[in-house]
Amino acid sequence: MRILLVLAHPLEDSFAASVAETVRRKLTANGHTVDLLDLYREGFDPRLTPSERARYFEPGYDPSEAEPFVSRLKQADGLVLVFPQWWFNFPAILKGFFDRVFAPGVAFENDPAGGRIQPRLGNIHLFWAFTTTGSPWWVVHLYMGNPVKRLLKRGIAAFCAKGLDFKLANLYDMDRASEARRKAHLARVEKLVDRI
């Protein structure tokens, strides 16, 4: 399987980078092809341009301003995201990745009559995310209603592909996590990725 592994963290020595490296190493060891897309290191511009937005609902939308990122998504069989949750949401650079790369004609088609959008990412069969959050489990789930999971699973994944293998694995209370707890999470990540 060809996996597009997307890392969204500004610090090269972040825990997210360690998670991404764990995922990359395990996938490669298991015979998968991994395309690591480090959004910060590759200089991805998350800003939707005025011309992109102006033609968003036109038939035959041209996503070429977001190349080569669009091509990399189209070539993948699976997508694995690694990112921290900030303010119970995606980092801005990852939100921009969805805005610019998950575009009409790539991830979905607009219904000209104004109905439900039609999924176009038939090549993506696996959609996983490994995240961290500074909040404890109960705040994320009971108080906030797990917004990142809802956005990824019900919003992005469900509207862009059908029959996906979806998974979200999170390290809660990250800011107070001990070294032992972080190592245990990396071991959990490796065990989960071994199933792919």
Secondary structure, 3 states (H helix, E strand, C coil): CEEEEEECCCCCCCHHHHHHHHHHHHHHHCCCEEEEEECCCCCCCCCCCHHHHHCCCCCCCCCHHHCCHHHHHHHCCEEEEEEEEECCECCHHHHHHHHHHCCECCCEECCCCCCCCEECCCCCCEEEEEEEECCCHHHHHHHCCCHHHHHHHHHHHHHHCCCCEEEEEEECCHHHCCHHHHHHHHHHHHHHHCCC
